[in-house]
């Protein structure tokens, strides 16, 4: 019983971390409590975010509170009644409590979402079979995804242990481990392999450290990222391997290992893992995007652009790909190409604020001030404003000779952010055009006091030292 308790704590992040070595106390992090704190705060800040409630529900299941999980999933479904992941999460919370569930409702999901639901539904049926004393493995046979065999053996082993069939469990675990080194590593970390007959009674406790549902892939990825950000490599690797156990997708696992490499500033390893993910699944748009970002962060803009171009062909309806491709064209001074990509992104998602903001900024850089101001005005109508954006609008209005409009934007910019130095530089120009020389001098003096640079932002203004015009 002592060993089971220790492993349960280890699964919940309550034991010594990899930073506690050499007899000295290093960093100790309970990722589940940190995740709970962040998610609860986010749920309060963004009460309309169904995915936050869904993730909280998974976290409640992981720590052994299915009743609380049930409430979280119900909250998620109250926000978004069509949220299929939360729907299956609610069913799981009820099944582990021994509560009845209705027959699975039909879904109109297609593509990857439909494929994911195949796995969710098969495991859902397996839990129902287990509760009725039936063969859970028969339900798992309905899974029809590329990783069908691996996924089947992972869950068949777990349900065999729950049903008391330890010989069957050994067969499934060893078969899965022999087919995949990631599975072997995960089972070894759990203490499942190498198989030891003397530890048979501890198997159930060790397996209970894992939330056995394909839905839990998201939660384990989330916890792994918390560990990686805090410099805990072993703990992050453990969480990512558990994510693989509950939904064995090698390309996604390689991407998660790349996240660990990035957290530890191992740029070459990050590229290697992301390249491996693409080799495993050349059609993976997330992998293309991730390697594109990594290339861009390392200054390899040509390589980054190539990856985003491929991603755009694979997912022509993905506005974010078009937006980031546009940013890469901007970095390469291909302004017309960038403008075209921003427009494509907005045609796919008219509410995409970053794309509209980048397009407005680029239009102004290209001297198309009226078009830029028109796009900025649309952003204002969407309820978004910032000091920087209002300064850009003021600059564009100045370029068009619309001095009163420029003053209006620049005064609002200073009101929103009194510490943003460029506001004072450009409002000084607006004052000078009105003949308000003292106000112009005062604004430029404030700019010099607040600016972190000695060079002016544009042509040095000519200051008339005569008395201020009436």
N, C-alpha and C positions, 0 to 999 in steps of 0.2 A: 504493500500500500504506500510506503514511503516513496518508492520509485515512481509510482503513478502520480503522486502529488507533485513531485519534483518536475516531472515531464509536463504536467498540466501547467505549472507555473512557467516553465520554459516556453510553452506555446503562447502564453499570454504576456511574455516579455517581462516576467517578474524575477528572473534569475540573473546571475552575474553575466555581464555583457562581455564581448570580445575585448573590450578595452580594459578589463580587470585582469591584468597579468602581472607576473613578477612580484606578487604579494602586496602590491599597492592598489589602492582603490581608485579605479578610473571612472569613466562615465557609465552611469546606470540609467537606462531609459526603459520605461514601460510604454511601448508604442501604442498599446490598446487604450491606455488612459489618455495619452496625448491625443490620439485620434478622436476619442470620445469628447475631450475638451474642445478640440477644434471644430468637430462636426456639430456639437450642441450650440456652440457660439454662432456657427454659420447658419444653423437652422433658425436661430433667433433673428439674425440679421437679414436672412433671405427666406422668409416663411413660405415662399411660393416655389422653392427649389425641391422638386420631388426626389431628385437623385440623392440629396443629402439625407432625407428621411430613409430612403432605401438603404443607403450605406450604414446608417445608424442601426437599422434593423438587422443587417448582417453582423454588425459588431455585437449586438445584444445576443444573437445566436451563438457567436463564437465564445462569449464569456459565460454561456449557460443560462441565459434568461429569456427563454422563448416567449413568455407572456409579454414582456416588454418589447420584444422583437415584433410580435404580432401587432402591437399598437403602432409601432413605427411604420410598418408596411401599410397599415390601414391609412395612416396619415399621408403616405406617399400616393396611394391610390385615390385618396380624397382630392389631392392636388391634380393628379393626372390619372383618370380612370382607365386609360389605355396603356398604362405602364406595365408591360408584360413581365419584366424582371421582378418588379414589386409584387405582381400577382402570384408568381411562383414562390417568391420569398414568403408571402403570407401563407401559402399552402404548406410550405416546409415548416414554418413556425407552428402551425396547427398540428401537422403530422407528428412532429417530435414531442408534442404534448399529449398525443394519443387522441386528438380531437378529430371528428369526421370532416371530410372535405367533399365538396360537390364534384361531379365530373368536370374535367378540364374544358373550359370554354374554347371556342374556335378563335383563331387569330388570322388576320389578313396580312401578317408580316411576310415580306419577301426578301430574297437575297440573303446576306449574312445574318440578318435578324432571324429569318426563318430557320437557318441552319443551327443557330444557337438554341432556338426553342426546341429543336429535336432533342438535344442533350438534356435541357431542363425537364422536358416532359418524360423522357425515359427514366431519369433519376427519381422524379416525382412518383412515377408508377412503381419503381422499385421500393420506395419507402412505403407505399400503400401495400404492396405484396408482403413486405416484412411484417407490417402490423397485423396482417391477416394470416400469417404463418405460411405464406406461399413462397414459391421460388422467385427471389428477386432477380436472379441472373436472367430469367426468361424475359423480364421486362427490359433489362438492359440490352438485350439483343436487338431491340428496335432502333438503337442509335445508328444513324447512317451518315457519318461524317468521315472526312479523310483520316482522322485519327481514331477511327472506330475501335480498332483492336486494342490499342493502348488504353483508351478511355474505358473500355469494357473491363479489362483486367484490373485497373485501379479500383473501380467501384465493385466489381464482383468479389475481389478480395475483402474489401471492407464489409460488404453485406454478408459474406460467408462467415466472417468473425462474429458479426451480430447474430447470425443464426446458429452459432456454435460449431460450424463446419471448419475446423482449423486445418484439416488436410487440404480441403478445397482452397482455403485462403492461401496456404503456402504455395500451391500450384500457381495461383493467379499472381501473387506478388513476385515470385521468382521468374515467371514468364515475362512479366512486365519489365522487371529489372534487367533481364538478359537482353531485352530488345532496345533498351534506352538507358544510357549512362546518367541522364538527369533523374530518371525515376530511381535508379539504384542509389544515387547520392541522397535523394530525399528520404528513401526508406532507411538508409543507414543512419541518417541524422535522427530519425524517429525511433531507432532501435528495433525496427521490424526485421531488418536483415543485417548480418547473416542470421538465418533462422536458427533459433535455439529452443529446443523442446522444453528445456527447464524454465523458460520464460513465457510459456504459453498463457499463463493466467494474467500476465501484464499486457498482452496484446490489445485487449479492448481499451484499457486505459490509455495506451500510447496512441491508438488510432483516434480516440475521442479528442485528442489535442488538435485534430484537423476538422474544420467545418466541411463535411463531405457534401458539397453541392457545387455544380459548375458556376453558380452565381458568386461563390466565394472567391473566384479568380480576381475580381475587382478589388475586394477587400484586402486580400493578401498583397496585391500589387501596391495598394495604398499604404499598408503598414510597412512594406519593404522600402518604399520611398522615404518614409519617415526615418527609418534606420539609416538609409544611405546618406540622407542629408545631414545626419548627426555623426557620420564617420564610423558607423558600426557595420563593417563589411559582412561578418559572419551572420549577424542577425538579418541583414537585408537579403543575403543569399538564401538563408533558411526560409524566409517568407516567400521569396520568388520561386523557390522549389515547391513549396506548398501550393502556390498558385498553379504551378505546372501539374501537380498531382490531381487537383480538382478539375482542371481543364488542360490536358496536355497538348499545347501548341508550341512547337519548337521555335518557330519564327518569333512569336511573342516573347518566349523566354530569352532568346538572344537579345531582343530589344531591351528587356529588363536588365540583363547583364551589362548592356551598354550604358544604362542609367547609373549603375554602380560605378563603372569605369569613369563616367563623366563626373560623378560626385567626388572621386578621388583624383581628378585632373589627369586621368590616363587617356589622353586624346587618341593615341594610336590604337589602344585596346577598344575604345568606344567605336571607332571606325571599323575595326575588324569584326566586332560583334554585329554591328548594323549591316555590314556587307554580307555576313553570314546569314542574317535574317532574310535578306533579299535573295540570296542563293537558294535558301529553303523555299521561299515563297516569292517568286518574282512579281506576283500581282499584288503584294501587300502595299497598299497605299500608306498606312502608318509608318512602315519601315522606310519607304522612300522619303517621306516627310522628315522623319527623324534623322536619317543620314544627310539629308539636304541641310537641315539646321546645323548639324555637327560640322559639315564641310564649311558652311558659311561662317560659323563661329571661329574656325581655324583659318579663315581667309581664302579658302579655295572656292572662289565664287563661280568659276566655270563648272566645277564638279557639282556644286550645290544646284546651279541652275539646271543642269542636265537631269538631276534627280527629280526636281519639281516639274520639269517638262514631262517626264515619264509619268509622274503621279497625275498630272493634269489629263493625260491621255487615258489613264486607267480609271480616273474618277472625274469625268468632265463636269459633273454637277457639284463638285466640292469647292465652295467659294473660297475657303481658307487657302487651298492650294494656289488658286489664281492670285489671291492677294499677295502671298509670299513670293510667288514668281515675279509679280510686279515690283516688289521691293528689291529683288535681285537685279532686275533690269535697271532700276533707279541707280543702284550701286555701280552699275556698269555704264552709266550715262546713256542708256538706250531709252530715252524719255517717251517716244511714241509707243514703243512696245510695252513699257510700263503702264502708260495710260490705257492702252487696250486691255491689259490684264485687270486693272482696277475696275474698268467698266464691265468686264465679264463677271468679275466677282459680285458687283452690285446688281447685275442682271439676274444673278442666281439668288442673291439675298439683298434686297433693297435697304434693309435695316442694318447692314454691316458697317458700323461706324468707323472702324479702323481703315477700311478700304475707301470710304468716302472722304475721310480726313486726309489720307495720303494722296488721294486724287486731287483734292482741293489745293493742297500744298504744292503738288507738282504743277498744276495748272498755273499757279502764281509764279513759280520758278520759270516756267516757260513763257511768261509774259502775257498769259491769257487771264488777265486779272478779273474781268467781268465773269467769266466762267467759274473761276476759283471762288469769287465772292458768292456766286449763286449756290455752289456746293456747300460752302460754309454756312450759308443761310439755312439750307436744308438740315444741317447738323443741329443748328440752334433750335429748329422746330421739333427735333427729336428729343429736346430737353438736355442736350449735352453742351457744356461750355467750359472753357479753361482760359487762363490768362494767356498762355502761349497762342491758342487759336485766335483769340481776340486781337492779339498783336499782329498776327498774320493778316487778319482782316483789315486792321488799320493800315498796315504797309500797302496792301493792295489798293485800298481807297486812296492813299496818298499818291500812288503811282498813276491812278486815274484822274487825279486832281480833285477828288471829292473830299475836300478838307473837313467839312462839318461831319460827314460820315466817319472819317478817320478819327476825329476827336471823340465821337460817340463810342467807337469800339475801344479806343485806347484808354479812355476814362473808366470804362467797365473792366478792362484788363487790370488796371491799377487797383480798383476796388476789390476784385477777386483775389489778387495776389500782389500786395504792396511791395514784396521783396523781389519781384521779377524785373531785373534791371533794364532789359530792352524796352519795356513799356515806356520808360522815361526818356529814352533816346529818341524814339519815334514821336512821342507826344511833343517833345521839344521841337521837332521839325514842323509839326502841325501848328504849334504856337507861333513859330517864326513866320510861317506863311500868312498868319493872321495879323502879323506885325506886333505881336505880344512878346517883345524882346526880353523883358525881365522874366516873364514866365518861362520862356525858352531856356534862358541861362540857368534858371533854378532847376528845371527838369534835367538839363544835361549835367548839372552839378550832382544831382541825386543819382543819375546814372553812374557817374564816375565813382561815387561813394559805394554803390551797391555792386558794381560790376566786378567780376573776377578776372577781367582781362584789360590790358591797357589799350589795345587797338580798338578803334571805333567800329561799329557794326556796318557802316557804309561810308559814303563820302563825308569828309569832315565838314560839318555845317559852317557856313560863313556867318559870324556873329556881328551884327551891327551894334556898336557900343553907344549909339546915340540914344536919347531919351525914348522911352516906350511910347509907341503910337497911341493916340487917343482911342 
